[in-house]
Amino acid sequence: MPIEAPAPGPVDKFVVALRALHAQAGAPSTRNLAALIGTLSHTTVAEALAGRRLASWPVVSEIVGALGGDQDQFRQLWQSASEAAQVQEPEVTRPQPDILARLENDLLDRTVPLADVLRACLVLYGHTNATQLRAWASAELQGYPRINDVPDYRKIAAPIMQVVDVPYRGRSTHPFNVHSLPDFAREYITEIVPLSQGADELEALANVYEAHNQQIELGVFAGDAYMSVWNKRPDRPYTVVAMYWTVSPAVIRGVLGRIRTQLTEFVADLLSEVGDSNMLPTARQTDSAVEAMVGSAVIYDSNVTFVSGSAGDIVTGQSRTTIKDNKTKIGDVQGNVAAASTDLTQIWSDALDVDKVRQFADLVSQLASTLGFNPDQQAELQSGAAELRVAADLSSPDRGLVRSALDRVLRLLGLAASTAGRDVAIQMGNELGQMIMHQPPH
């Protein structure tokens, strides 16, 4: 006889109804919802929607109002949930005012390395038992072991270069055109770089290559597999000996700056939660702040095996995808698989004026030191300009990355006092944004 699941209680009914309302309203992000409300932090909004603890009625009322819900209906649901939740013991917090204050001071002190701030987060875990904080801080320190765990803010755009040996001509380096790859291979060999290295390693890379005024060369995931297949072709016009992404140290600095900025928001959210109580945040408060800080991750995986023939497998990390009767395999392609042909690069220039992107990036770089920004803001603005330049030079650019970099630059420009140069840059950036939105790629 099957066992029936217990009926949902008042708290479950309330949480389900609130989540349903959130979904019906288009599922706005907790940050956008908090900004719309104006009186709540995005951590508070995230915790209320998660339902790990029952929010107060004033908080619920603000969220319901912002989502266009029925206040009377949700008041009744909340009242029933509140009465049912009263039997639960409140989570205990202990006085410990120094850790958050130290984190706040270290984040604002640019002489303190990011890795040291992340280690302080592990100390905070020891006092709060916030397991998501430990997992995130450990990954940021030690590096992400799996590419599909790398979060969005560590994803950058970079062109791919290949080093080739041409018979009787010697060795040369030139851009690699990802458009020349079969469709299924482009999923793994892209001009999007998920930076999986630990914070210390990223800092060291930026320091060394800045000192020598050189670009950073990072090995392309699945590049070895591609080169192995290509170099076995008897009719190959050349031998590929290396493939790498070329990355500006300024872009790495920008990623480190993003992590520091997100950590600052994380600490600010926790301080707003505990107020003047001299108490540590609870594990739930801390982990909710981590969720709001990290956001979603983009899945990439470097553990790829390409096969040729009429059927086979592509092995990607933890999963296996079977390719049956595939008509286009890397080993079978006889055309311009790696010939760096340019027949498809016009797609990008038709959709967007790349010269205007470069001009806008150059203007932003020139203005960065004149807008009254602190060094961190200047570095973030320069990083955004550098990302725009890279995106304009990609053979297969990601329009989302262009939009993201443009939005970040415009947000920073909006913080500066009005000047002729700043106003021209904002107008130019807005025109680029409209171009991106109204001219989708062919």
matplotlib code that plots the C-alpha trace (Angstrom):
import matplotlib.pyplot as plt

x = [0.0, 1.6, 2.4, 0.8, 2.9, 1.9, -0.2, 1.7, 1.5, 0.7, 4.3, 4.7, 1.5, 2.7, 6.1, 4.6, 2.2, 4.9, 7.1, 4.2, 3.5, 7.2, 7.2, 3.9, 5.6, 8.4, 10.8, 12.7, 16.1, 16.3, 18.5, 16.0, 13.2, 15.0, 15.8, 12.1, 11.0, 13.7, 13.5, 14.8, 18.2, 18.4, 19.5, 16.3, 14.3, 16.2, 15.7, 12.0, 11.6, 13.7, 11.4, 14.1, 12.6, 9.4, 9.9, 8.0, 4.7, 6.2, 8.8, 6.2, 3.9, 6.5, 7.4, 3.8, 3.1, 6.0, 5.0, 1.3, -0.1, -3.3, -2.4, -5.4, -4.8, -1.2, -1.9, -4.1, -1.6, 1.2, -0.8, -1.5, 2.2, 3.3, 1.1, 2.4, 6.0, 5.8, 6.6, 10.0, 13.0, 14.7, 18.2, 20.8, 23.5, 26.6, 28.2, 31.2, 31.6, 35.2, 35.0, 32.6, 34.4, 37.7, 36.3, 34.9, 38.2, 40.3, 38.0, 38.3, 42.1, 43.6, 46.9, 45.2, 45.4, 42.1, 43.2, 43.7, 40.1, 38.9, 40.7, 38.9, 35.7, 36.8, 37.2, 33.6, 32.5, 34.1, 31.9, 28.7, 28.9, 27.7, 28.6, 27.9, 30.3, 33.0, 32.5, 32.6, 35.6, 37.6, 36.9, 37.9, 41.2, 42.1, 40.5, 37.4, 38.2, 35.4, 34.9, 31.1, 31.3, 33.0, 30.6, 29.6, 31.7, 34.9, 33.9, 35.7, 36.1, 39.4, 40.6, 42.2, 45.7, 47.3, 51.0, 51.5, 54.5, 54.2, 56.5, 59.4, 58.1, 58.7, 56.6, 54.1, 51.3, 47.9, 44.2, 42.1, 38.7, 36.1, 33.6, 35.6, 34.7, 31.8, 28.8, 29.2, 32.9, 32.1, 30.4, 33.8, 36.3, 35.0, 36.3, 34.9, 37.4, 36.1, 38.9, 39.2, 42.4, 42.6, 42.8, 46.5, 47.3, 45.3, 47.0, 50.4, 49.6, 48.5, 51.6, 54.1, 52.7, 52.0, 55.7, 56.8, 54.0, 52.8, 49.6, 48.7, 48.6, 46.1, 45.8, 42.5, 40.3, 40.0, 42.8, 45.0, 42.2, 41.5, 45.2, 45.6, 42.8, 43.9, 47.6, 46.6, 45.2, 47.4, 46.4, 46.9, 48.6, 50.4, 50.8, 49.3, 51.7, 49.9, 46.5, 45.9, 43.7, 45.4, 44.2, 45.1, 46.4, 43.9, 41.0, 42.4, 42.5, 39.0, 37.8, 39.7, 38.0, 34.6, 35.2, 36.2, 33.2, 30.9, 32.5, 32.0, 28.2, 28.1, 29.6, 27.3, 24.3, 25.4, 26.0, 22.5, 21.0, 22.7, 22.5, 23.9, 23.3, 27.0, 25.9, 27.2, 24.8, 23.2, 24.2, 21.0, 21.6, 25.2, 24.4, 21.5, 23.9, 26.3, 23.6, 22.7, 26.3, 27.4, 24.3, 24.2, 27.1, 27.7, 28.5, 31.7, 33.7, 37.3, 37.4, 36.3, 37.2, 36.4, 35.8, 35.5, 33.6, 29.9, 29.1, 30.8, 30.8, 31.7, 32.7, 32.1, 33.1, 30.5, 28.2, 28.4, 26.6, 26.2, 26.6, 24.9, 25.5, 27.1, 27.9, 30.4, 33.3, 36.5, 38.4, 36.2, 36.2, 38.1, 37.5, 38.5, 38.4, 41.5, 42.4, 41.5, 39.2, 37.4, 34.2, 32.0, 33.6, 31.5, 28.5, 29.8, 30.7, 27.3, 25.5, 27.6, 30.0, 33.2, 35.0, 32.5, 33.0, 36.8, 36.3, 34.0, 36.5, 39.3, 37.3, 36.4, 40.1, 41.1, 38.4, 39.0, 41.5, 39.6, 36.2, 37.2, 37.1, 39.0, 41.7, 39.4, 36.7, 39.3, 40.6, 37.1, 36.3, 39.6, 38.8, 35.4, 37.0, 39.5, 36.7, 34.9, 38.1, 38.6, 34.9, 35.3, 38.3, 36.7, 35.9, 32.8, 31.9, 29.3, 26.8, 25.8, 29.4, 29.4, 26.2, 27.5, 30.7, 28.8, 26.3, 29.1, 30.9, 27.7, 26.9, 30.3, 30.0, 26.6, 28.3, 30.6, 29.8, 28.5, 31.3, 31.4, 33.5, 31.5, 28.2, 29.5, 30.7, 27.3, 25.5, 27.9, 27.4, 23.6, 23.8, 25.9, 23.4, 20.5, 22.5, 23.0, 19.4, 17.9, 20.4, 20.5, 23.1, 22.0]
y = [0.0, 3.3, 5.8, 9.2, 12.3, 14.5, 17.5, 20.8, 22.9, 26.6, 27.7, 25.5, 26.9, 30.5, 29.9, 28.2, 31.0, 33.7, 31.9, 31.5, 35.2, 35.9, 33.6, 35.2, 38.6, 37.5, 36.2, 39.5, 39.1, 39.7, 42.8, 44.3, 43.5, 45.1, 48.2, 48.5, 48.3, 50.7, 49.8, 46.2, 44.6, 42.0, 39.5, 40.1, 39.6, 36.4, 35.0, 35.7, 34.0, 31.0, 30.4, 29.1, 31.3, 33.2, 36.9, 39.6, 40.9, 44.4, 42.6, 40.3, 43.2, 45.2, 42.2, 41.3, 44.9, 45.1, 41.9, 43.1, 40.5, 40.5, 42.0, 40.5, 37.0, 37.0, 38.5, 35.6, 33.1, 34.8, 34.9, 31.1, 30.5, 32.8, 31.0, 27.6, 28.8, 30.1, 26.7, 26.7, 27.9, 31.0, 30.6, 31.7, 34.2, 35.0, 38.4, 38.7, 42.3, 42.1, 39.7, 41.7, 45.0, 43.5, 42.2, 45.7, 47.4, 44.9, 45.3, 49.1, 48.9, 48.3, 47.2, 44.0, 41.3, 39.8, 36.3, 37.5, 38.9, 35.5, 33.7, 36.0, 34.7, 31.2, 32.5, 33.9, 30.4, 29.0, 31.2, 30.9, 27.4, 28.9, 26.0, 27.9, 30.7, 28.1, 26.4, 29.7, 31.2, 28.0, 27.8, 31.5, 30.8, 27.4, 27.6, 26.0, 22.3, 21.9, 24.4, 24.2, 25.6, 28.8, 31.7, 34.4, 37.2, 35.1, 34.8, 37.0, 37.4, 36.8, 36.0, 32.6, 32.5, 29.5, 28.8, 26.8, 25.2, 25.7, 23.5, 25.5, 28.7, 28.1, 29.0, 31.8, 32.9, 34.2, 34.4, 31.3, 31.6, 29.7, 30.1, 27.5, 24.8, 22.4, 23.5, 20.8, 21.7, 25.4, 24.5, 23.6, 25.8, 29.3, 32.9, 32.9, 32.2, 30.9, 31.8, 28.9, 29.9, 30.8, 34.5, 34.3, 32.8, 35.5, 38.2, 36.8, 36.5, 40.1, 41.3, 39.3, 40.2, 43.9, 44.2, 42.9, 44.8, 41.5, 39.8, 36.7, 33.4, 30.8, 27.3, 26.7, 24.0, 21.1, 22.7, 19.6, 17.3, 19.6, 19.8, 16.0, 15.4, 18.2, 17.1, 13.6, 14.8, 13.7, 16.7, 19.4, 22.5, 23.1, 21.6, 23.3, 23.4, 25.6, 27.2, 29.9, 32.7, 36.1, 38.1, 41.6, 41.9, 44.8, 42.4, 40.1, 43.1, 43.9, 40.3, 40.7, 44.0, 42.5, 39.8, 42.5, 44.6, 41.6, 40.9, 44.4, 44.2, 40.8, 42.4, 45.4, 43.1, 41.2, 44.5, 45.6, 42.4, 42.5, 46.3, 47.6, 44.3, 43.3, 39.8, 37.6, 36.8, 33.4, 30.6, 31.2, 34.9, 34.4, 31.7, 33.8, 36.7, 34.3, 33.2, 36.8, 37.6, 34.7, 34.4, 31.9, 30.1, 29.5, 25.9, 25.2, 22.0, 21.4, 17.6, 16.9, 14.1, 14.6, 11.5, 10.9, 8.4, 7.7, 7.5, 8.1, 10.0, 13.4, 13.1, 16.2, 16.1, 14.1, 13.3, 11.5, 12.7, 10.2, 11.4, 9.1, 9.3, 12.6, 14.0, 16.7, 15.5, 17.4, 14.5, 14.3, 18.0, 18.7, 22.5, 25.4, 23.8, 25.7, 27.7, 30.9, 31.8, 35.2, 34.4, 34.5, 37.4, 39.9, 38.8, 40.8, 44.0, 43.9, 43.8, 46.4, 49.2, 47.7, 51.0, 52.8, 50.2, 50.8, 54.6, 54.4, 52.2, 54.6, 57.6, 55.9, 55.0, 58.7, 59.9, 57.4, 59.5, 62.8, 61.8, 62.0, 58.2, 56.4, 53.9, 50.9, 52.6, 53.8, 50.2, 48.8, 51.5, 50.7, 46.9, 47.5, 49.5, 46.7, 44.1, 46.2, 46.4, 42.6, 42.0, 44.2, 42.1, 38.7, 36.6, 35.3, 37.8, 37.2, 40.0, 39.4, 40.1, 43.3, 44.3, 43.4, 45.4, 48.3, 48.3, 48.2, 51.2, 53.2, 52.4, 53.8, 56.8, 57.5, 57.8, 60.6, 64.3, 65.8, 67.0, 67.6, 64.5, 62.3, 63.4, 62.7, 59.2, 58.4, 59.5, 57.4, 54.4, 54.7, 54.7, 51.6, 49.9, 50.8, 49.4, 46.1, 45.8, 46.7, 44.9, 41.2, 39.1, 37.5]
z = [0.0, -1.0, 1.7, 1.1, 1.5, 4.3, 3.4, 3.2, 6.3, 6.6, 6.2, 3.0, 1.6, 2.2, 0.6, -2.4, -2.9, -2.6, -5.1, -7.5, -7.3, -8.0, -11.0, -12.4, -12.1, -14.4, -11.7, -11.3, -9.7, -5.9, -6.6, -9.1, -6.7, -3.8, -5.9, -6.9, -3.2, -2.1, 1.6, 1.7, 0.9, -1.8, 0.9, 2.8, -0.4, -1.3, 2.2, 2.1, -1.3, -0.2, 2.7, 5.0, 7.7, 7.8, 7.1, 9.0, 7.6, 6.7, 4.6, 3.0, 2.4, 0.5, -1.7, -2.4, -3.3, -5.6, -7.3, -7.7, -5.4, -3.2, 0.2, 2.0, 0.6, 1.6, 5.0, 5.8, 4.4, 6.4, 9.6, 9.5, 8.7, 11.6, 14.1, 12.9, 13.1, 16.6, 18.0, 16.4, 18.4, 17.1, 15.8, 18.3, 17.5, 19.6, 20.2, 17.9, 16.5, 15.3, 12.3, 10.1, 11.0, 10.1, 6.8, 6.1, 6.8, 4.8, 1.7, 1.8, 2.2, -1.3, 0.3, 1.7, -1.0, -2.1, -1.0, 2.6, 2.6, 1.3, 4.1, 6.6, 5.0, 6.1, 9.6, 9.4, 8.3, 11.5, 13.6, 11.6, 10.1, 6.8, 4.5, 1.2, 2.3, 3.0, -0.4, -2.3, -0.5, -0.8, -4.5, -5.0, -3.1, -4.5, -7.9, -9.3, -10.0, -12.6, -15.4, -15.1, -11.6, -12.6, -11.9, -14.5, -13.0, -13.9, -17.5, -20.0, -23.7, -25.4, -28.9, -29.7, -31.3, -32.9, -33.6, -36.8, -38.6, -42.4, -44.6, -46.0, -44.3, -40.7, -37.6, -37.3, -35.1, -36.2, -35.0, -35.0, -36.5, -34.5, -37.3, -39.2, -36.6, -36.9, -34.9, -32.2, -31.7, -31.1, -27.9, -26.4, -28.3, -27.8, -27.3, -23.8, -21.1, -17.7, -15.3, -12.9, -11.2, -7.5, -6.5, -5.7, -9.1, -10.9, -9.0, -9.8, -13.5, -13.6, -11.7, -13.9, -17.3, -16.3, -15.3, -18.8, -20.7, -22.2, -22.9, -20.8, -22.8, -21.4, -22.9, -24.7, -23.2, -25.6, -27.7, -27.4, -28.6, -31.6, -32.5, -32.2, -34.7, -37.1, -37.1, -38.1, -41.4, -44.2, -46.4, -43.7, -45.0, -41.7, -38.3, -35.3, -32.4, -29.8, -29.2, -26.5, -25.4, -25.3, -22.3, -21.1, -17.5, -17.1, -17.7, -15.0, -12.7, -13.6, -12.6, -9.2, -8.8, -9.4, -6.8, -4.3, -5.1, -4.7, -1.3, -0.3, -1.1, 0.7, 3.9, 3.6, 3.4, 6.5, 8.4, 7.5, 8.8, 12.2, 12.6, 15.8, 17.7, 17.9, 16.8, 14.1, 11.3, 11.4, 9.0, 7.0, 6.7, 5.6, 3.0, 1.6, 1.1, -0.6, -3.0, -3.8, -4.4, -6.6, -8.8, -11.7, -13.3, -17.0, -17.9, -19.8, -19.7, -20.9, -20.5, -24.1, -26.5, -30.1, -32.3, -36.0, -38.0, -38.4, -34.7, -31.4, -28.1, -26.9, -23.3, -21.2, -17.6, -15.6, -18.5, -21.8, -24.9, -27.7, -31.3, -33.8, -37.5, -37.1, -40.6, -39.4, -37.3, -36.8, -38.2, -41.3, -42.3, -45.4, -45.7, -43.5, -40.1, -38.9, -41.9, -40.3, -43.1, -43.0, -44.9, -41.8, -39.9, -41.7, -39.6, -36.7, -38.6, -40.3, -36.9, -35.1, -36.0, -34.3, -35.0, -32.8, -30.1, -30.2, -30.3, -27.2, -25.4, -26.1, -25.0, -21.7, -21.1, -21.6, -19.3, -16.5, -14.6, -15.0, -13.4, -9.7, -9.2, -6.6, -7.9, -7.7, -9.7, -12.3, -12.6, -13.1, -15.7, -17.6, -17.3, -18.9, -21.7, -22.2, -22.5, -25.1, -27.2, -27.0, -27.9, -31.0, -32.2, -31.7, -34.7, -33.0, -30.3, -27.6, -27.8, -24.2, -23.1, -25.2, -23.5, -20.1, -20.5, -21.9, -19.1, -16.5, -18.1, -18.4, -14.7, -13.6, -15.9, -14.3, -10.9, -12.1, -11.9, -15.2, -17.5, -21.3, -21.8, -19.5, -21.1, -24.6, -23.5, -22.0, -25.2, -27.3, -25.0, -25.2, -29.0, -28.9, -26.6, -28.9, -31.8, -30.0, -29.1, -32.5, -34.8, -33.8, -35.6, -38.9]

ax = plt.figure().add_subplot(projection="3d")
ax.plot(x, y, z, "-o")
ax.set_aspect("equal")
plt.show()
